[in-house]
Amino acid sequence: MIYNGPCETCKKKINTPQWPMKYPETSEMIWMRDYKRRKKDQFSKMIKDPQKKKILSPKTGRKIIREVINPKWEDGYKCGDYKGPGLLKTVRTPAAIEILMADVTAICMNIRNGVFYRNPGEKCNMWCRYKEQCVRGVEIDIQELSEEKAQAYGTLDPFSD
């Protein structure tokens, strides 16, 4: 979200009684994944006849169950449709959005610099494809930490000066 400040006519109203000093409470954010197109239909277009009426096949001459148009196909999404609305409305102030984006940017920079505090949660079990590597990394960190503590305790001589 980019806001370059008020326009020229509004800038002239600053510090006058006409200047409202209020920000809109609703903002629109763009979710780029919603602009991707769907690769297939939600429901198949043709289904077997629910009443199981058989007809003669023109190719083989045998009786087959006829196919009819699926009533759900009309309501479902089709191949080539966009995944969502794209513009998401939110009731956050611009200051709250700036703080949120600063937090996201800081986390991204930490991940890129290799400083990321892994804390696998319950959502990792379903969605994250790097769950195993992440959990193994946490286990290795804990093991290294316990080995360092063991060396520190093991090398101290309690009876020395």
Secondary structure by P-SEA (a helix, b strand, c coil): cccccccaaaaaaccccccccccccbbbbbcccccccccccccccccccccbbbbbbcccccccccccccccccccccccccccccbbbbcccaaaaaaaaaaaaaaaaaaaaccccccccccccccccaaaaaaaaaaaaaaaaaaaaaaaaaacccccc
